[in-house]
Amino acid sequence: MNKELLLANLRSIPDFPIPGILFRDVTTLFKNAECLKELADTLYEMYKGKGITKVVGIESYHLFINLNMVYIF
């Protein structure tokens, strides 16, 4: 995993939603094709061979990750 690439493209929002919290916005990773591929490759390596037959996303932005996982598996 290219952790540096992902961290460099992750948006940090200080004091959101309340003071003292550092919110990490992952949607900026979806704007970069290299980051999106890195996310998909990393998730694939983590879960390959585990017998996954279904992929479910709870929130709307998980749709992007799920689409990559469905494509890979």
Number of C-alpha atoms within 10 A of each C-alpha: 11 10 10 9 13 19 14 10 17 17 15 14 12 13 11 12 10 9 8 9 11 13 14 14 12 15 14 15 21 17 11 13 10 13 21 18 15 18 21 21 15 13 16 15 11 10 12 11 9 7 8 9 7 9 12 11 12 7 7 8 12 13 14 14 19 16 14 18 18 13 8 12 14
